[in-house]
Amino acid sequence: MRFKSSLIVTCIMNNKMNEHLINQCLKVIKRKLKERNMTYIDIADIFSVSENTVKRMLNAKDIGFDRLLMLAELCEIQLDTLLTEAKQRPKLCNYFTPEQDEAFYRMPNLWHYFSEIFYYSKSPKSIQKENDINELSTYRYLRALEKLSLLELLPNNNIKLLVATPIGFSSDSLVLKTNIARFIKSTCDTVVSGEKSPQHFMWVKPIRMPLTLFKKMNEELVTTINKYTEVAEIAYVNDLTLPEFQTTLVGHPLDLGDYKDADIIDIDEI
């Protein structure tokens, strides 16, 4: 389902947040260019464009990711460093209440319905038409969401949302745990199937090491994944034509249960 990624991340950036973050990135870039004493004319010569094009580029809320990356490279600043300096986001994160989480866990169809309204800005009428449900069912979905204090039900099945992004599931969420288990099963089924392509990757490695070193390795892995996630959130989060990839990072004490190596016994031949 298209809304599955919202189960794993604690919040989803909306368009205004993307524009705000890109604007902050451009402010950082302009500051770095000034520190390097680079003028608009200098940049225009490097990119082989006009000075006016450079001015528009450095003030465009919808600047392309490729150009943003080129400007970052021109300033000799890593993209993850640029994002770190530019970020001015609200504190993470508002969470669904235990009552809301329990309702979504008990009725996955209700979570799907709410996701279509909340994350994809669909109207109750369009959801009704797309899913071929009757008007009474639409009312019942909306009434259930109203009882959970997620929206206010207005006449003619119109609504007013009572929550806003960023919002997501807490770490002890029943919905989150259920879907993580489903995603991990999907990962296992996929990688064990033997299918090979540039999009398939698996790395399973038992490692004997001190706990302190294990923790340091985990921190570095998470930092790397977060770096690319930040890039994706700015450049690609609203492009539904792109493929989705499942990345599962898991580490735990090794426990093979009752498994043991085969006994070494006398053999006659091999």
GUBARO-740688 format. One line per 8 residues: their letters; for each residue x, z, y of N, C-alpha, C. Coordinates in steps of 0.02 Angstrom, whole numbers, plus 50000, padded with zeros to 5 digits. Layout:
a) X:Z:Y:X:Z:Y:X:Z:Y ~ ...
This chain:
mrfkssli) 50042:50000:49940:50000:50000:50000:50044:50000:50062 ~ 50020:49968:50116:50061:49960:50175:50075:50026:50210 ~ 50031:50075:50200:50041:50138:50237:50085:50187:50200 ~ 50115:50165:50144:50152:50213:50103:50211:50243:50139 ~ 50245:50205:50182:50305:50231:50215:50289:50291:50259 ~ 50228:50296:50283:50210:50353:50326:50208:50418:50287 ~ 50208:50413:50220:50207:50474:50180:50277:50505:50176 ~ 50328:50464:50181:50396:50488:50172:50425:50512:50238
vtcimnnk) 50416:50474:50290:50442:50496:50355:50393:50544:50386 ~ 50418:50589:50427:50374:50640:50456:50334:50613:50514 ~ 50355:50557:50544:50315:50529:50598:50330:50455:50604 ~ 50286:50418:50637:50294:50347:50646:50298:50332:50721 ~ 50347:50295:50742:50354:50278:50813:50301:50226:50831 ~ 50266:50235:50886:50220:50184:50909:50255:50138:50958 ~ 50218:50087:50982:50250:50037:51025:50278:50068:51089 ~ 50242:50116:51119:50266:50146:51181:50332:50183:51169
mnehlinq) 50336:50216:51112:50398:50251:51097:50455:50202:51088 ~ 50443:50144:51056:50495:50094:51048:50519:50070:51116 ~ 50472:50055:51160:50491:50031:51226:50531:50084:51264 ~ 50510:50146:51258:50546:50200:51292:50617:50206:51266 ~ 50626:50203:51200:50692:50211:51171:50737:50152:51189 ~ 50709:50091:51187:50748:50033:51206:50769:50037:51280 ~ 50723:50060:51322:50739:50069:51393:50797:50119:51402 ~ 50796:50173:51362:50849:50222:51366:50916:50192:51342
clkvikrk) 50912:50150:51290:50973:50116:51266:51003:50073:51320 ~ 50960:50036:51355:50985:49993:51409:51016:50033:51466 ~ 50988:50092:51480:51017:50135:51531:51088:50157:51511 ~ 51095:50174:51447:51162:50194:51423:51210:50135:51428 ~ 51187:50076:51408:51229:50016:51410:51250:50001:51482 ~ 51204:50005:51529:51221:49991:51599:51271:50042:51626 ~ 51265:50104:51604:51313:50155:51625:51382:50140:51596 ~ 51384:50119:51533:51448:50103:51501:51480:50042:51533
lkernmty) 51440:49992:51550:51467:49932:51583:51496:49949:51651 ~ 51463:49994:51687:51487:50015:51753:51553:50052:51745 ~ 51558:50095:51693:51620:50131:51681:51678:50083:51666 ~ 51661:50025:51636:51712:49975:51620:51722:49925:51676 ~ 51688:49936:51733:51693:49893:51792:51674:49821:51777 ~ 51624:49812:51734:51601:49745:51717:51539:49728:51759 ~ 51542:49670:51791:51487:49648:51834:51440:49602:51794 ~ 51381:49587:51824:51335:49540:51793:51367:49472:51783
idiadifs) 51409:49453:51830:51443:49388:51825:51491:49388:51765 ~ 51527:49443:51755:51572:49448:51698:51534:49440:51632 ~ 51477:49473:51628:51437:49470:51566:51408:49400:51557 ~ 51386:49369:51612:51359:49301:51608:51412:49253:51582 ~ 51474:49260:51603:51528:49217:51579:51540:49226:51504 ~ 51538:49288:51482:51549:49303:51411:51494:49272:51368 ~ 51431:49278:51390:51374:49254:51351:51356:49181:51366 ~ 51391:49152:51415:51376:49083:51435:51304:49074:51458
vsentvkr) 51281:49121:51499:51213:49117:51527:51218:49129:51602 ~ 51162:49125:51636:51162:49135:51709:51161:49210:51725 ~ 51179:49225:51788:51178:49295:51809:51107:49324:51807 ~ 51057:49282:51825:50988:49305:51823:50966:49321:51752 ~ 50990:49283:51703:50974:49297:51633:51001:49365:51612 ~ 51061:49380:51635:51091:49446:51619:51050:49502:51650 ~ 51028:49492:51712:50987:49543:51745:50923:49555:51707 ~ 50891:49500:51685:50829:49508:51646:50843:49542:51580
mlnakdig) 50899:49525:51549:50917:49553:51484:50926:49628:51488 ~ 50957:49651:51542:50972:49722:51549:50913:49763:51574 ~ 50857:49730:51587:50798:49766:51610:50736:49747:51569 ~ 50746:49717:51511:50690:49693:51471:50669:49745:51420 ~ 50605:49765:51423:50580:49814:51374:50574:49783:51305 ~ 50568:49716:51303:50560:49682:51238:50624:49644:51218 ~ 50682:49670:51241:50745:49637:51224:50752:49631:51148 ~ 50777:49573:51126:50788:49563:51054:50843:49609:51028
fdrllmla) 50836:49627:50964:50885:49672:50934:50955:49641:50934 ~ 50960:49575:50922:51025:49543:50921:51061:49550:50988 ~ 51024:49542:51042:51055:49549:51108:51073:49621:51123 ~ 51031:49667:51100:51047:49738:51109:51112:49755:51073 ~ 51119:49727:51013:51180:49739:50974:51240:49707:51008 ~ 51232:49647:51035:51287:49613:51071:51309:49654:51131 ~ 51261:49682:51167:51278:49722:51226:51314:49786:51206 ~ 51293:49816:51150:51326:49876:51126:51398:49861:51107
elceiqld) 51409:49804:51074:51477:49784:51055:51519:49770:51116 ~ 51487:49742:51167:51524:49728:51229:51548:49792:51261 ~ 51509:49845:51254:51528:49911:51281:51574:49949:51234 ~ 51587:49919:51176:51627:49952:51124:51597:50019:51104 ~ 51531:50018:51094:51495:50078:51073:51458:50063:51008 ~ 51466:50106:50958:51431:50097:50895:51357:50106:50905 ~ 51317:50069:50867:51245:50071:50876:51216:50140:50864 ~ 51241:50176:50813:51215:50243:50800:51232:50290:50857
tllteakq) 51292:50280:50888:51311:50321:50946:51265:50306:51005 ~ 51250:50241:51015:51205:50221:51068:51137:50254:51060 ~ 51111:50253:50999:51045:50282:50986:51046:50357:50998 ~ 51100:50390:50977:51105:50462:50987:51104:50480:51061 ~ 51139:50441:51102:51140:50454:51173:51073:50436:51207 ~ 51038:50386:51179:50978:50362:51211:50916:50402:51192 ~ 50917:50434:51134:50856:50466:51110:50833:50522:51155 ~ 50771:50520:51173:50739:50574:51209:50668:50579:51181
rpklcnyf) 50665:50598:51118:50601:50599:51083:50569:50668:51086 ~ 50504:50671:51074:50472:50736:51069:50499:50773:51009 ~ 50493:50839:51010:50515:50877:50953:50477:50858:50892 ~ 50513:50850:50836:50480:50836:50773:50456:50901:50744 ~ 50399:50904:50722:50348:50855:50719:50284:50893:50710 ~ 50227:50868:50730:50164:50899:50713:50147:50882:50641 ~ 50117:50929:50606:50101:50919:50536:50026:50925:50524 ~ 50003:50889:50473:49935:50899:50450:49928:50971:50426
tpeqdeaf) 49869:51000:50438:49857:51069:50416:49850:51071:50340 ~ 49858:51131:50311:49847:51137:50238:49778:51111:50217 ~ 49727:51123:50258:49659:51100:50242:49657:51024:50242 ~ 49688:50992:50292:49689:50919:50295:49729:50890:50237 ~ 49785:50921:50223:49827:50897:50168:49790:50902:50101 ~ 49755:50958:50091:49718:50968:50028:49663:50916:50021 ~ 49629:50900:50077:49576:50850:50076:49603:50781:50059 ~ 49659:50763:50089:49690:50698:50075:49715:50695:50003
yrmpnlwh) 49741:50751:49977:49764:50754:49908:49705:50746:49860 ~ 49649:50778:49875:49590:50777:49832:49555:50709:49836 ~ 49558:50678:49894:49523:50614:49905:49572:50562:49934 ~ 49612:50531:49892:49661:50481:49917:49628:50425:49957 ~ 49565:50409:49940:49531:50356:49978:49519:50377:50050 ~ 49510:50443:50062:49501:50468:50130:49566:50461:50170 ~ 49623:50475:50136:49688:50466:50169:49699:50393:50187 ~ 49682:50349:50141:49689:50277:50154:49647:50257:50214
yfseifyy) 49585:50281:50216:49540:50265:50272:49569:50290:50338 ~ 49592:50352:50338:49621:50380:50400:49683:50342:50421 ~ 49724:50321:50373:49785:50284:50389:49769:50218:50424 ~ 49716:50184:50400:49697:50121:50430:49676:50132:50503 ~ 49641:50186:50517:49621:50201:50585:49680:50223:50628 ~ 49718:50270:50601:49768:50305:50642:49832:50265:50651 ~ 49860:50240:50595:49925:50207:50599:49919:50132:50614 ~ 49862:50102:50598:49856:50030:50607:49801:50011:50658
skspksiq) 49773:50063:50691:49727:50053:50747:49668:50008:50730 ~ 49643:50013:50670:49585:49974:50650:49521:50012:50668 ~ 49469:49975:50684:49405:50005:50700:49366:50018:50636 ~ 49320:50067:50637:49278:50078:50578:49242:50015:50556 ~ 49220:49974:50604:49185:49912:50586:49230:49864:50548 ~ 49292:49857:50570:49337:49810:50535:49356:49836:50466 ~ 49363:49902:50459:49378:49931:50393:49318:49921:50346 ~ 49258:49930:50373:49198:49920:50334:49194:49848:50308
kendinel) 49209:49800:50351:49205:49730:50332:49260:49711:50282 ~ 49322:49734:50295:49378:49717:50252:49371:49745:50182 ~ 49339:49803:50175:49334:49837:50111:49265:49832:50080 ~ 49220:49796:50114:49153:49783:50087:49117:49848:50069 ~ 49117:49895:50116:49080:49957:50106:49020:49957:50153 ~ 48970:49998:50137:48910:49998:50179:48918:50046:50238 ~ 48870:50042:50284:48875:50081:50346:48869:50156:50332 ~ 48830:50174:50280:48824:50244:50263:48891:50273:50240
styrylra) 48927:50234:50200:48993:50257:50177:49041:50264:50236 ~ 49037:50217:50283:49078:50223:50344:49064:50289:50379 ~ 49000:50305:50387:48980:50368:50419:49008:50427:50381 ~ 49005:50426:50315:49028:50482:50274:49103:50492:50280 ~ 49141:50436:50282:49213:50442:50293:49227:50474:50361 ~ 49194:50450:50412:49206:50475:50479:49184:50547:50486 ~ 49128:50564:50454:49104:50633:50457:49154:50681:50423 ~ 49183:50658:50367:49232:50699:50332:49294:50710:50376
leklslle) 49315:50658:50411:49373:50664:50455:49357:50708:50516 ~ 49295:50705:50539:49274:50748:50594:49276:50822:50572 ~ 49253:50836:50512:49254:50905:50487:49325:50931:50481 ~ 49373:50886:50473:49443:50905:50469:49476:50908:50538 ~ 49436:50898:50591:49461:50901:50660:49512:50847:50675 ~ 49506:50790:50643:49551:50734:50655:49522:50684:50705 ~ 49457:50683:50711:49425:50638:50758:49357:50667:50778 ~ 49330:50639:50832:49262:50657:50854:49218:50596:50841
llpnnnik) 49163:50606:50806:49118:50551:50789:49068:50541:50846 ~ 49066:50480:50873:49022:50463:50928:48965:50419:50902 ~ 48916:50405:50944:48860:50361:50922:48884:50294:50897 ~ 48845:50265:50850:48859:50199:50821:48926:50196:50784 ~ 48946:50253:50756:49009:50258:50717:49071:50242:50759 ~ 49066:50252:50824:49126:50249:50866:49162:50316:50860 ~ 49226:50316:50878:49266:50377:50867:49312:50391:50926 ~ 49332:50454:50929:49385:50475:50975:49435:50515:50934
llvatpig) 49496:50491:50929:49547:50526:50890:49566:50592:50924 ~ 49575:50643:50884:49593:50709:50910:49666:50727:50895 ~ 49703:50681:50864:49773:50691:50849:49812:50629:50872 ~ 49877:50638:50882:49919:50582:50905:49987:50587:50872 ~ 50023:50532:50872:50091:50532:50846:50136:50571:50894 ~ 50189:50604:50869:50210:50605:50799:50172:50657:50758 ~ 50151:50638:50698:50118:50684:50653:50133:50661:50582 ~ 50140:50708:50536:50155:50690:50467:50143:50747:50421
fssdslvl) 50168:50742:50360:50159:50792:50309:50219:50840:50306 ~ 50205:50903:50298:50258:50953:50291:50291:50947:50223 ~ 50348:50980:50215:50388:50972:50154:50352:51000:50092 ~ 50303:51046:50101:50267:51073:50044:50199:51040:50035 ~ 50189:50982:50066:50126:50946:50061:50113:50921:49990 ~ 50051:50930:49967:50031:50905:49902:50030:50828:49901 ~ 50008:50799:49956:50007:50726:49961:50078:50698:49958 ~ 50123:50729:49996:50192:50706:49999:50225:50712:49930
ktniarfi) 50216:50769:49897:50248:50779:49831:50221:50729:49780 ~ 50156:50717:49781:50125:50670:49734:50153:50600:49744 ~ 50159:50579:49807:50182:50511:49820:50257:50504:49810 ~ 50295:50556:49823:50367:50553:49808:50377:50544:49734 ~ 50338:50581:49693:50343:50573:49620:50326:50501:49600 ~ 50275:50473:49633:50256:50404:49616:50310:50355:49636 ~ 50341:50365:49694:50394:50320:49716:50455:50325:49671 ~ 50472:50387:49650:50530:50395:49606:50517:50362:49539
kstcdtvv) 50456:50368:49513:50438:50334:49450:50445:50259:49457 ~ 50421:50233:49515:50427:50162:49528:50501:50141:49529 ~ 50543:50183:49561:50614:50169:49563:50644:50167:49493 ~ 50627:50218:49453:50654:50221:49385:50631:50161:49344 ~ 50567:50144:49349:50541:50087:49311:50575:50022:49331 ~ 50589:50016:49396:50620:49955:49421:50693:49948:49399 ~ 50732:50000:49408:50803:49995:49394:50817:49995:49318 ~ 50774:50028:49279:50785:50029:49207:50762:49964:49174
sgekspqh) 50720:49926:49209:50694:49864:49180:50748:49813:49170 ~ 50804:49821:49203:50859:49774:49195:50856:49715:49242 ~ 50806:49713:49285:50802:49657:49332:50860:49661:49381 ~ 50891:49603:49392:50950:49601:49435:50939:49551:49491 ~ 50955:49572:49551:50954:49527:49609:50993:49563:49664 ~ 51009:49527:49718:51044:49561:49773:51005:49619:49803 ~ 50939:49621:49791:50897:49674:49818:50894:49736:49773 ~ 50922:49730:49712:50919:49786:49665:50987:49823:49665
fmwvkpir) 50983:49888:49673:51045:49927:49673:51031:49994:49640 ~ 51076:50016:49597:51069:50082:49567:51138:50112:49559 ~ 51145:50175:49575:51207:50211:49567:51191:50280:49540 ~ 51207:50292:49477:51196:50357:49446:51263:50384:49424 ~ 51283:50441:49450:51351:50465:49437:51352:50541:49432 ~ 51358:50568:49371:51370:50641:49365:51440:50657:49394 ~ 51444:50708:49435:51507:50725:49467:51520:50800:49460 ~ 51580:50817:49439:51600:50887:49437:51641:50903:49499
mpltlfkk) 51617:50948:49540:51652:50964:49603:51627:51031:49629 ~ 51664:51061:49675:51641:51124:49707:51577:51112:49746 ~ 51536:51163:49752:51473:51158:49788:51484:51138:49861 ~ 51536:51163:49892:51549:51147:49962:51563:51072:49971 ~ 51599:51042:49923:51613:50970:49927:51550:50930:49914 ~ 51508:50954:49868:51445:50921:49853:51400:50919:49915 ~ 51398:50975:49951:51357:50978:50012:51384:50931:50065 ~ 51450:50927:50071:51480:50883:50121:51464:50810:50105
mneelvtt) 51469:50791:50041:51452:50723:50021:51380:50707:50038 ~ 51334:50754:50024:51263:50743:50039:51252:50732:50114 ~ 51285:50772:50155:51278:50765:50227:51300:50697:50251 ~ 51355:50672:50223:51380:50606:50243:51333:50551:50221 ~ 51304:50557:50161:51257:50507:50136:51194:50505:50179 ~ 51168:50564:50195:51108:50567:50236:51121:50540:50306 ~ 51179:50553:50334:51197:50528:50399:51198:50451:50399 ~ 51226:50423:50347:51229:50349:50342:51160:50319:50337
inkyteva) 51117:50347:50295:51049:50321:50288:51011:50329:50353 ~ 51019:50386:50386:50984:50397:50450:51006:50347:50502 ~ 51070:50328:50501:51094:50280:50550:51057:50213:50544 ~ 51051:50189:50482:51016:50125:50472:50941:50132:50482 ~ 50914:50191:50468:50843:50202:50480:50828:50199:50554 ~ 50872:50227:50596:50864:50225:50668:50862:50152:50692 ~ 50907:50111:50666:50909:50040:50685:50844:50006:50666 ~ 50821:50019:50604:50759:49988:50580:50699:50008:50622
eiayvndl) 50697:50072:50643:50640:50096:50682:50636:50061:50750 ~ 50693:50043:50778:50693:50010:50843:50678:49935:50835 ~ 50712:49904:50787:50711:49831:50785:50655:49802:50742 ~ 50634:49838:50690:50592:49805:50640:50528:49842:50621 ~ 50514:49901:50649:50460:49942:50624:50392:49908:50630 ~ 50382:49864:50679:50317:49832:50689:50313:49762:50659 ~ 50366:49739:50626:50367:49671:50597:50344:49676:50524 ~ 50279:49667:50513:50251:49674:50446:50266:49615:50401
tlpefqtt) 50301:49563:50428:50321:49506:50386:50384:49520:50346 ~ 50419:49573:50363:50482:49589:50330:50470:49626:50264 ~ 50516:49619:50216:50508:49657:50153:50521:49731:50163 ~ 50491:49772:50120:50505:49843:50119:50551:49859:50061 ~ 50598:49903:50072:50644:49924:50020:50636:49998:50006 ~ 50642:50017:49944:50638:50087:49925:50708:50115:49916 ~ 50726:50164:49956:50791:50197:49949:50779:50269:49930 ~ 50804:50288:49872:50793:50356:49846:50861:50389:49837
lvghpldl) 50873:50442:49875:50935:50479:49871:50919:50547:49839 ~ 50946:50558:49779:50930:50619:49742:50994:50651:49717 ~ 50999:50716:49725:51055:50753:49697:51031:50820:49672 ~ 51054:50843:49615:51031:50906:49587:51079:50928:49532 ~ 51078:50992:49514:51119:51015:49457:51098:50977:49394 ~ 51146:50956:49357:51133:50915:49297:51103:50959:49242 ~ 51045:50938:49217:51012:50974:49162:50979:50923:49117 ~ 51008:50912:49059:50983:50863:49012:50936:50894:48961
gdykdadi) 50914:50955:48972:50866:50986:48927:50896:50998:48858 ~ 50861:50976:48806:50882:50987:48737:50931:50933:48713 ~ 50948:50886:48757:50993:50832:48735:51062:50860:48719 ~ 51092:50835:48665:51162:50851:48650:51194:50790:48620 ~ 51260:50787:48625:51296:50731:48597:51287:50729:48522 ~ 51291:50670:48494:51285:50662:48421:51343:50700:48388 ~ 51328:50730:48330:51379:50766:48292:51434:50719:48270 ~ 51495:50744:48271:51551:50706:48243:51555:50724:48169
ididei) 51543:50675:48127:51540:50687:48055:51587:50639:48018 ~ 51598:50653:47954:51637:50607:47914:51601:50541:47906 ~ 51638:50486:47913:51608:50420:47903:51652:50380:47857 ~ 51622:50334:47819:51659:50294:47772:51690:50233:47805 ~ 51653:50202:47850:51680:50142:47883:51642:50131:47948 ~ 51669:50087:47990:51637:50068:48052:51619:49994:48049
